[in-house]
Amino acid sequence: MMNKFIFTISTIGLLFAVSCKKNENSNITPPRDVTEVRNENNQSIETFLKTHTYTFSATTAISETVTFATTSSTTASIFNDSKLKRLELDVYDANNTLVRHTLYYLILQEGTGTTTTIADSVYVNYKGQLLDLSVFDETTTQSTSNWIDLIGNIVTNKPSGTIRGFREGVAQLRASATGLTNNSDGTLNAPTDGGVGVFFIPSGLGYFNNSQAKIPAYSPLIFTVRLIATRRADHDHDGKPSINEIVRNEYGVVTYPDCDANKDTSYLPDYLDADCK
């Protein structure tokens, strides 16, 4: 099973817009306050980090790469690990106010190859867990379906990009310098020298109020990711990398310039418009 739970179907702002149409469906419960959920998630994540430790093994099986255990008198917590870093990322709430979120992460292996951006296509192995360590998704094979478009097509949502926390996390990694190789039976062989990271994602950077089959609403997520390969994406094939046709500020808010905004009645951002270079 793979690629089922990392894809986003909407931004929080859109979820608010849809959920608050009470006149259309009085049974819909409006989303909770973003700041309130942020605070709860942050407390839950920090409690996990303070009460757990981890073991890292450079193995090809992503299910065995990182394992967690509760701390003891002889083990240090993740929270006190010098490898633990944090990203500060802004999320819009229902009032169009920015609410800052913290994404904690561990880089356990730097990777030997190319750096990655939030607008790239990547080949990854990953495992997704809740804070109770139940696994809701993971890659189990090496195949072309492991290639993921991180930002996706924001107009058609086909393919959709990943949740913000996932793509921001992957962008902290380097790919493998070795790269994928083909086995004689036609299967792919993934090297172990790619970047490996663990990302603790609050729901505001994940699915927020949109529950999934194995993910309750407002759930923080843990993703263990090995980045094997990355391609500098050019979504509109205009010769200009997509990362150079979007704008990301220091807190991860992405805007999508449209060079034809004053000419066209339909919205098509530069990174999807070959006429905009």
N, C-alpha and C positions, 0 to 999 in steps of 0.2 A: 504494500500500500504506500502511496506517496503522492505528493502534490495536491492533496485534498484540502488541507486546512490552512496553508500559508497564503492563499490568494484572498485578496480583499474584494468585497463586492460593493463597497461604498465607503465614503468618508463619514466621520462622525457628523459633520454638518448635514449631509444628506440624510443620515439616519434620523436626525432630529426633525428634518423637514417632513419626512415621510410619516414618522411616528406621531407627530403632533396634529395630524389632520383628523381631529376627533369627530368632525361632522361626517366624515366618510365612513369611519369605523369606530364606534364608541368603545369597542372592546380592546383597542390598542392602548397599551400602557406607555405613557411618555417616558423617554429615557431619563435616567437619573442625572443629577447635577455632576458635571464633569470634574469640578474641583473636589467635590465630596468623594467621588469614586477614585480620583487620583490619590488623595490622601490615604484612603483605605488600602488601595493596591500597594502604595509605597510602603506602608507599614507591614503588610503581609510579605512583600518581597524582602524587606530588611530583616524581618523575623526569620525567614527561611535562610538568608545569608548568614545570620548570626548563630544558627543552630545546626548548620550542615557543613560538611567538608566534602571533598571530591577526590577521585582518583582518575588520572588521565593515562590512557594507553594508546600509543600510535598504532592502531590496528585499522584494517580496512573496513571492519564491521562497525558502522556508526552506532549501532545499539550497544556496543561494548567500549566505545571510545572514552566516554565520560560516565562515571557512576557516582552517585551521591550517597552519603551516609550521615547520620546524625553525629554531632560532635561528642567527644568524650574528654576526660581530663587530660588526655595526652595528645589531642589533635586540635589544631587551630581552625577557626571557622573561616568560611569563604569571605566574610565581611572584613577579616583582618589580613587577608591575603594581599600581598603587594601587587599581584596581577590584576586585582579587581579595579576596573575603571568605570567611568560614568559618562554618558552622553546626556546633555540637557536639550530637550526637544519640545517645541511648542505645538499645542493642539487648540483649534478653535472650539469654543463651546456654543450653546444655542443662541447666545447673545452676541456672537461674533467677537468674543473676547478671547485672547490667547491665554492658555493655561499651560504652564511649564511642567513637563513630565521628566522623570529621570529613568534612563535606561541603563541599568548596571550590566557590565559584561566582563568576561574573562577572555583574553587572547592566550591560548595555551600553546599554539604553534603559529609562528608568524607567517609561514608560507614562503616559498622560494621564488615565486614567479611574479606575474603582473598584478599591479594594484587594481582595485575595482571601484566603480562608482555606482550610485543609486539608479542610474539609467542604463546599466549594462545588462547583457544576458550572461547568465552564469550556469555552470554545471556544478551541482552540489549534491552531497549526501547530508541528510539531516534527520534529527529526531526531535519531535515536539512533545513536551510534557506539561502537565499542570503542576502546581506547587505541592500537591500530594504525591508527586512523582509517577502518577499514572500516565501512560503513553497514549497520546491520541493520534499520532501519525509518525511514520518514519519511512525512509527509503530502505528497500530490502534488496534491490538489484541494481546493476549498472546498465543503463539504457539511455537512448536519446531523449526519453521523457524526463530525464533528470535536468535537462536544460530549462531554465526559467527566465522569463523576461521580467526583470525586477520592477520596472515602472509601468509596463503594459501600455495599452491604448486607452487614454482617459476619455475619449469620445465614444467609442463603441463598446469599451470594456471587454473587447475580444482581441487578443487575450488580455485578461485582467492582470494588473500588477499585483505584487505581494503586499501584505500588510506593512505599514511603515516601519514598525520595529524590526521586522525581518530584513528589509532591504537596507536600512540604516546599519544594522549589525553586519551583514555580509560586506558592506562597503568598508568595514574596518579590516578586512582580511586581504591577504595576497593569495593568488592561485598557486598551483603547482608549476614548477619550472619543467617538470618531466612531461606533464600532459597525459591525456588519455591515449591508450594504445589498444589496438584491435587484437583479440585472440583469434586463433585459427578457426574456432567454431563460430566466429561472427559476433561473439559477445565483446563487451568493452572491459578493459582492465583499468582500474583507477589507482593511481599512485598514492602514497601516504605522505608526500612532502607538501601538500597544500595546507593553507591556513586553517586552523581549527579554533573556533570560538564558541563560547556559551553566552547566551543573551537572555536576560531576565526582563521580560517585556510587560509593562502595565497595559491594561485593557484599552486605555486611550490611544495606544499605539498598535492595538490589535483589533479585536472585534467589538469592543465596548459592549453595547446592549444586544448585539446580534448573536444569539446563542447558536452553536453548531451541535452536531450529533453527539460529540464527546466533550464539548467545551461549553460550560454554563456561561450565561451572560456575565459580563464584568469580571471575567477571569484573567488574572495575570498568566503569562505563558513563559515556558523555558524552552529555548531552542539551542540544541547542540548542532553546529554546522561545520562541515569540512568543505572548503572551497577548492575545487579541483581545476576548473578552467573558467576563464572569463573572456568575453568578446565585447569590444567597445561598440555598443549598438548604434545603428543609424536607421531609425525607424522609417524615415521617409526616403531613404536611399539618395540623399542629395549630396553626399560626400562630406557632410559635417556631422560629427558625433552628436548623438542626442543630448549628451551631458552638456554640450556647448549651446544647446538651444532651449534649455530650461534655466531657471534661476532658483537656487537654493540658498536661503540665508543661513546665518550662523547657528540658528536654532532649528534647522531642518524644514522650515516652511518653504514649500516649492510653489513657484508661480510659473505660468506657461505663457510666454510672450506670443503674440499673434501679429505678424507683420501686416496682415490684410484686415486688421480689425475695423478699419474705416471704409473698407471696400466691400467686404462680404457680409451677407446677412447670416450666414452659418459660421459657427465657431470652429476653427481648425488651428490648433497651436502650431508654432513653428516646427517643433520636432516631428510633427506628422504631416507637414506641408512642404513638399519638394520645391515649391516656388519661393519659399522663405529660406534664405541662406545668410 
